[in-house]
Amino acid sequence: MSITSNILMIRPVQFAFNAETAVNNSFQTPTIGETVQEKALQEFDTFVEKLVQNGVEVLVVQDTKEPHTPDSIFPNNWISFHENGTVCLYPMFAVNRRQERKQHVKDTITQHFHANRIFDFTSYEQQNLFLEGTGSMVLDRENKMAYACLSPRTNKDVLKDFCAQMNYTPITFIANDVDGKPIYHTNVMMCVADKYVVICMDSISAEHEKAYVKTAIESSGKQIVDISFDQMNHFAGNMLQIKNKLGEPLLVMSSQAYLHLSTEQINTLESFNKIVHSDITTIETNGGGSARCMMAEIFLPSKAK
């Protein structure tokens, strides 16, 4: 099972620009003179509504004011859920993001789903080694491949540990933005779906690494949909394929990402699945993450009767 219809999303109470993450997230820009939380909440609720209207099961958990967690809207970085009942907890670069691992979120998950094993990688924080979940790794769950561009937030040794525990093959490479700076999360430059991969190949500057990644994708039987630096900068790599309750695949992205795709790219993607997009500009601008970052896929067995 490579895609799910169950999604965890965290409803923000104090969403804001996070200076601790901005040091290596070039996508973040603080919005001046606006009620950021109010706009973000509006965008969040509209996004959830669109997913629900399209038949997706969304488990919404309300964030708490204390401790203050400005990035809680991006849960996929600290936790992931797997179909064998495994939950993984990840080491986070920003100290204030470590507080997102709130007990009430974990409790809500276990009320609805069976979790029988936890792999806790958070002790790596004491060594200043990080692996920020499905932000740092883009998982091909079907073929057990973990794509990862190495950066201050994505450490090779922690990735190896994850892959050993979860029986994945690591596909590591270096990816830089148009200014030559390391891309902070793999999921802003690529998205793995069931039959295709959306990826900014230009961001992988070393030709041998580019060939390595291309071969890995093609060996998994997936078509490459290449995006430009400009499209990546508008979050066109930050997409997630999920499915609705009828089992129909959907590709979810922000409206900004959608508007920066070419007609040809849209036609290609729509030949595989319906596209669902929502305007989350305030969240993208201040948070430096987009639609994919807001959704933690739940593959755990359901407790529903």
C-alpha positions in Angstrom: 0.0 0.0 0.0 1.8 3.1 -1.2 -0.9 5.7 -0.7 -3.5 6.3 2.1 -6.8 8.0 2.6 -6.1 8.8 6.3 -4.3 12.0 7.1 -3.3 13.7 10.3 -3.4 17.5 10.3 -2.6 19.9 13.2 -4.9 22.9 13.5 -2.8 25.9 14.5 -3.4 28.2 17.5 -0.3 30.4 17.3 1.1 29.9 13.8 4.0 32.4 13.2 7.3 32.9 11.4 9.9 30.8 13.2 13.3 32.4 13.4 14.9 29.2 14.6 14.0 27.4 11.3 14.7 30.4 9.1 18.5 30.0 9.4 18.5 27.2 6.8 15.0 27.5 5.2 15.3 29.9 2.3 11.6 29.5 1.6 10.6 31.5 4.7 9.7 35.2 4.7 8.0 37.0 7.6 4.8 38.7 6.8 4.6 42.2 8.2 1.5 44.0 9.5 -0.9 41.1 9.2 -2.7 38.8 11.5 -0.7 35.7 10.5 -2.4 33.2 12.8 -5.9 34.3 11.7 -5.1 34.0 8.0 -3.3 30.7 8.5 -6.3 29.3 10.4 -8.6 30.3 7.6 -6.3 28.7 5.0 -6.0 25.5 7.1 -9.8 25.1 7.5 -10.4 25.7 3.8 -7.7 23.1 2.9 -9.2 20.5 5.3 -12.7 21.2 3.9 -11.4 20.6 0.3 -9.8 17.3 1.3 -13.0 16.1 3.1 -15.1 17.1 0.1 -12.9 14.9 -2.0 -13.5 11.9 0.3 -10.3 12.0 2.3 -10.3 11.0 6.0 -8.7 13.9 7.8 -8.0 13.5 11.5 -7.7 17.1 12.8 -6.0 17.7 16.2 -6.1 21.1 17.7 -2.7 22.5 18.8 -2.2 23.9 22.3 -1.0 27.4 23.2 1.5 26.0 25.6 4.2 25.1 24.8 4.3 27.6 22.0 5.0 25.7 18.7 4.8 28.1 15.7 5.4 25.2 13.2 3.0 22.6 14.6 1.1 22.9 11.3 3.8 20.7 9.8 3.5 17.4 11.7 5.2 15.2 9.0 8.6 16.3 10.3 8.4 14.8 13.7 6.3 11.7 13.3 5.4 9.1 10.7 3.0 6.1 10.6 3.5 2.8 8.9 1.2 0.0 7.9 2.8 -2.6 10.2 1.7 -0.6 13.2 5.0 1.2 13.6 5.3 4.8 14.6 8.6 6.7 14.1 9.7 9.8 16.1 12.4 12.0 14.6 15.2 14.3 15.8 14.4 17.9 14.9 16.9 20.7 14.1 15.1 23.6 15.8 14.8 23.3 19.5 11.3 24.9 19.6 10.1 22.3 17.1 11.0 19.4 19.4 8.1 20.6 21.6 5.7 19.6 18.8 5.8 16.0 20.0 2.8 16.6 22.2 1.2 13.7 24.1 -2.3 14.7 23.2 -1.5 14.3 19.5 0.0 10.8 20.1 -3.1 9.9 22.3 -5.5 11.0 19.6 -3.7 8.7 17.1 -3.9 5.7 19.4 -7.6 6.3 20.0 -8.3 5.8 16.3 -5.5 3.5 15.2 -3.4 0.5 16.3 0.2 1.4 17.1 2.2 -1.6 18.4 5.8 -0.4 18.0 7.7 2.8 18.3 11.1 3.6 16.7 12.4 6.7 18.6 15.3 8.4 16.8 15.0 11.6 18.9 18.1 10.8 21.1 20.2 11.9 18.0 19.3 15.5 19.0 21.9 15.2 21.8 24.6 14.7 19.1 23.2 17.5 16.9 22.2 14.9 14.2 18.8 15.3 12.6 16.3 13.6 10.3 13.1 15.5 10.0 10.7 12.7 9.0 9.0 12.7 5.6 10.4 16.2 5.0 14.0 14.9 5.1 13.0 11.7 3.4 10.6 11.2 0.5 9.5 7.6 0.9 8.6 5.1 -1.9 6.8 2.9 0.5 5.9 0.3 -2.1 9.6 -0.2 -3.2 11.0 0.5 0.2 13.3 3.3 -1.0 14.1 6.5 1.0 15.2 9.4 -1.2 17.1 12.0 0.8 19.0 15.2 -0.1 21.6 15.6 2.6 21.5 18.9 4.6 21.9 20.2 8.1 18.5 18.7 8.8 19.1 15.4 7.0 22.0 13.4 8.4 23.3 10.3 6.6 23.9 8.2 9.7 20.4 8.8 11.1 19.0 8.0 7.7 21.0 4.7 7.7 19.5 3.9 11.1 16.0 4.5 9.9 16.5 2.4 6.8 18.0 -0.4 8.8 15.1 -0.4 11.3 12.4 0.0 8.6 14.0 -2.2 5.9 14.4 0.7 3.4 17.2 1.4 0.9 18.6 4.9 1.2 19.0 7.0 -2.0 21.2 9.9 -0.9 22.4 12.9 -2.9 23.2 16.6 -2.7 20.5 19.1 -3.9 21.0 22.9 -4.0 18.8 25.8 -4.8 19.5 28.2 -7.6 21.9 30.2 -5.3 23.9 27.0 -4.5 22.5 26.7 -1.0 21.5 23.2 0.3 17.8 22.5 0.0 16.6 22.1 3.5 14.1 19.3 2.9 13.9 16.7 0.2 10.1 17.1 0.0 10.4 20.6 -1.5 12.3 19.3 -4.5 10.6 15.9 -5.1 7.3 14.0 -4.7 7.0 10.2 -5.2 3.6 8.9 -6.3 2.4 5.5 -7.4 3.3 5.7 -11.0 5.4 8.9 -11.3 7.9 11.2 -9.5 7.8 15.0 -9.6 11.4 16.2 -9.2 13.6 19.2 -9.8 16.5 17.4 -11.5 18.4 20.7 -12.0 18.8 21.0 -8.2 21.1 17.9 -8.2 24.3 19.5 -9.6 26.6 16.5 -9.7 26.0 14.6 -12.9 26.8 11.2 -11.4 24.2 11.8 -8.6 21.6 13.0 -11.1 22.1 9.8 -13.0 22.0 7.7 -9.8 18.6 9.2 -8.8 17.2 9.0 -12.3 18.2 5.3 -12.5 16.6 4.6 -9.1 13.3 6.2 -10.1 13.2 4.5 -13.5 14.1 1.1 -11.9 11.0 1.5 -9.7 8.9 1.8 -12.9 7.9 5.4 -12.4 7.7 8.2 -14.9 9.7 11.4 -14.2 7.9 14.7 -14.3 10.7 17.3 -14.2 10.1 20.7 -12.7 12.3 23.9 -12.9 14.0 25.8 -10.1 11.3 28.5 -10.4 8.5 25.9 -10.1 10.3 24.4 -7.1 10.5 27.8 -5.5 6.7 28.0 -5.7 6.4 24.7 -4.0 5.7 22.6 -7.1 7.8 19.8 -5.6 5.9 19.8 -2.3 3.0 17.6 -3.3 1.5 14.5 -1.9 -0.5 11.7 -3.6 -3.2 10.3 -1.4 -6.5 8.6 -2.1 -10.1 9.0 -1.2 -12.4 6.5 0.5 -13.3 5.0 -2.9 -9.6 4.3 -3.5 -9.3 7.0 -6.2 -5.8 8.6 -6.2 -5.6 12.4 -5.7 -2.5 14.7 -6.0 -2.7 17.4 -3.4 -0.7 20.7 -3.7 -1.1 24.4 -3.0 -2.7 26.7 -5.4 0.6 28.5 -5.8 2.2 25.3 -6.9 -0.6 24.5 -9.3 -0.5 28.0 -10.9 3.2 27.6 -11.7 2.8 24.2 -13.5 2.7 24.2 -17.3 -0.4 23.0 -19.1 1.6 20.0 -20.3 2.6 19.1 -16.7 -0.9 19.4 -15.5 -2.2 17.2 -18.3 0.5 14.6 -17.5 -0.4 14.6 -13.8 -4.1 14.5 -14.4 -3.6 11.5 -16.6 -2.6 9.7 -13.4 -5.0 11.3 -10.8 -7.2 14.2 -10.0 -5.4 17.3 -8.7 -6.7 19.0 -5.5 -5.2 22.4 -4.6 -5.9 25.0 -2.0 -4.6 28.5 -1.4 -2.2 28.4 1.6 -0.1 31.5 0.8 0.3 32.8 4.4 1.3 29.4 5.6 3.8 29.0 2.8 5.3 32.4 3.1 5.8 32.5 6.9 6.3 28.7 7.5 8.5 27.9 4.4 6.5 24.7 3.9 3.5 23.8 1.8 0.7 21.3 1.3 2.7 18.1 1.7 4.3 19.3 4.9 0.9 19.8 6.5 -0.2 16.2 6.0 1.1 13.3 7.9 0.0 10.1 6.2 -1.5 7.4 8.5 -0.9 3.9 7.4 -1.6 2.3 10.8 -4.4 -0.3 11.1 -7.7 1.4 12.0 -9.6 0.7 15.2 -12.9 1.5 13.4 -15.4 -1.3 13.7 
